[in-house]
Each structure stands twice: as structure tokens, then as C-alpha cells.
């Protein structure tokens, strides 16, 4: 018998009414100073990174630069047109998402259009491409899904926070407002009825907060309710499912754990300890399928959690990623797609996700005390 359709994710509350184009932009709350070259080395040493992980990031950024399209975008289908030697084209068409997630890799390593450096021009072209793609309502999709909208919103918010460029800030504000408008909420999208897309939404809302944009205090209350409804076994449990009523998975638990951190849950809560323990039952192993989407969220969550859980995870993650990065030929600096999701996204997606995982040591600050609700890392 066919199962009943999953219940919808409650709509997140929208931003304040769309501001006029000429309204002054806020001062960013977080400017990501920890990503600056002079700070990164200290962060690496403290947090479990190394010169080797930084070299791997550098190789990945070089590969991404070589495979950026002339118009500034990154294409999962066409990235190999000039090179012809990498392979691993995506099975889906989502250039906005691919461009945004690749851009996040450069921003994560401190590269912006406002600072001199080897990637300044490429980063500027990527931002220009995203802004040119956006319509007056803030929509960046052009036929793609809300994944593209939310990932692009995060990238634009981070770019604004790091540069304070007003043109980028206006585009970021429009992107988040569009994402949270009632007609575009997950309630109205059959493809968005899961914990996965909710995770990206919450990240985008928090990116907006860090950029200084006004977001209602209760904007994320529906996200809290959704996570409660998908936690398994009992209310307040630390294992989460993709849809309500399904069995919990390590991947969704990792994403939900990071979202709970963004929502202000302290690491001392029993549910957070349960999430960490469940994640550690499935440690990184490249030869066992390498589900890098799961690894990415688990890395974000356990880095914030810190302690023995982070040490155990990091000790397995780093050799898995360093040992599997291509080091020769046209594909040098990239990672081969391995599991279902990375084959769907292709080599470009796989390389971006692995790079972001190796930038975790300085991408977001670790919360040293329980955070204010809704303020997260």
C-alpha cells in the first residue's frame, strides 16, 4: 500500500517587508575576520587542521579556478568543456547552486573581490553572475529548485559580510526575502518537504542575521517544530529522519544537529550528545561509499560540538579526504564522485563539498557558551 504523502514543513516567517532599494544597508554582525591569512594559521593549529589540509584546500581552489566558466559561473555539466580530461559531469542542471557552493569555497578561505589575491577576479565574476541572474523579486533560480536559492543566499550574505559592498548587500537581502516569502515557503513546494532543504533555509536565515539584516525573533520557530516532529523514538531525541515517521539516518541527524546549533541548542543538552554519539557510529571511510554530503554536515556539527567527538571525527575525516584528492593530471585538486548524491552533483559538487569540509577550522567560529536562541554559530 502506498504511504501517505509527508506533511509539509511549516513556512518560516518572512523578513520585514522588502526594503526600498536605496534604504541604507546594516553593518554586518559577523565579518569573518578569522578567515584572514594572518589568523587562519592560528585557527588551524588550535582546531585540528594542518599545513597538509591547507595545501589540499589550495589545490582544490586551483582546480575550481581552472574550471570556472568564462561568464563567472560554475557549471556541473559544462565545467570540463575546455579541459576535457576530468570527467564526472553532473546528472542535474543547477548552475546557480554549483556557482554558489563553489563561491563559498573561496569565501571560506578568505578570498573576496575587495582584497588583493590570486582569486580576486574569479570571485568577483562569480558574484557578478549571481547578481545578474537575480530578478527584481530576488529569485535566482530560473527554473532550478529552492536549494539553488538558499545556497546562493548564503553565498551572497557571506560576501556582503566580508566586503560590505552595497550592491552585494542589496542582492543578498532580496535573495533571503524571496526565499522566506509565503508563496515560496516549503509548504508550497513538494520537493522541499524534508529536513535537508530546511537545513539550507536555516543556514540562509542565520547568514542574513550575521549580515545584520532584520529577521523576526520567531522566524525559525517553525523549524524547531519540524525538527521535533522528525526526531525519532521520543520527543527531544537526538536522532532525526528525512521525513516524519521515517527511520533516522546519520546524514539527517548531522544536518539537524547543526541546525539545532544554529537555533541556539547548547552542546550540553542530552539530545545534542545523543546526536554526536549517533554520528560517530558511522565514521568517514572513503572506500565505504564516501557520503560526502553527510560528512559535510557532520563536520560542521561536530566542530561546533568540540571535545572528544570532534577529535574522533577529525582524525578519520582528514586522512579520508587527503588520501582521495586527485594529485595528478587535469583533475588534480578535485575529488571523484563516489556515492549517489556526489554522482548526481558530479565532480564539481564533490570538490566543493570536500573543500568546505577542510575549511571548517576557520569557516565559522566555535561557540564557547550557549548561544542566544536563534543566533547560533
Beta strands, then each sheet from edge to edge (+ up, - down):
end
